[in-house]
Amino acid sequence: MSVLLQNVTVSYQRRPAVHHVSGRICAGVATAIVGPNGAGKSTLLKAIAGVLPVDNGHVVLSECLQNELAYLPQKAEIDLSMPMTVFELVATGLWRTVGAFARVSAAGLARIEQALMQVGMQDFSARPLQALSIGQLQRVLFARILVQDAPVILLDEPFNAVDASTTEVLLGLLRCWQIERRTVVAVLHDFEQVKRYFQEVVLLAHEVVAWGKPAEVLTVENLMSANERCAHWFDRGEVCHTEVVAPISMHIDPMAHEHCGHMHPHNEEGA
């Protein structure tokens, strides 16, 4: 399932954090969002997930409803105060299809057990979440994503502060999702992971600096430009609005490029 970003602007208290982002995240492609700290990476991901409202522009999902997204926020945003076991948390991944109050069926139970096995947490089913290490918790959260079985998977810094063995397991799941042609979008800081596991990368500094293949985007020139833009970003101005036609299909402009990445419409001369 592809995701179309059409002139997306997102703000906090009317101060722009993401500004006029346009591009196509193609179906079945793993896309990384990178950039300096405070560049708007998590904000853009939350806008795609529907967690934050868009002030201007549109996020268009092809053949996919908002509740068919699997979204994993940063660990600091996850509330662990509720008394819940590993099994109970992973079982919430079934809510999208069976509801929050339905009993877990035999088929659902099998999905949960299989997911816990895939992340190596099958022996921790009854353990309280508060008793887990950071790496164990992240494995459980990935198991929940497996149970959700969503066509679009959004991950916010999924490998941050996670031990090496857990990271290896979770990157293995990422490989599986690519084989299954799921659309994965992840906010990352490790450029080596981006180069090895992601086909596309968005370099963000509140606006798109570059969008394309990792080797083309992660250049010294582009990274310096991103740092420079963030250092001089003027976030005290009000959100500006541009004329955006309500999307009817996945196409912004019949003359725009159809490939993944940042949109570059042709001019009238076809340049």
Order of alpha helices (4+ residues) and beta strands (2+ residues): beta-beta-beta-alpha-beta-beta-alpha-alpha-alpha-alpha-beta-alpha-beta-alpha-beta-beta-alpha-alpha-beta
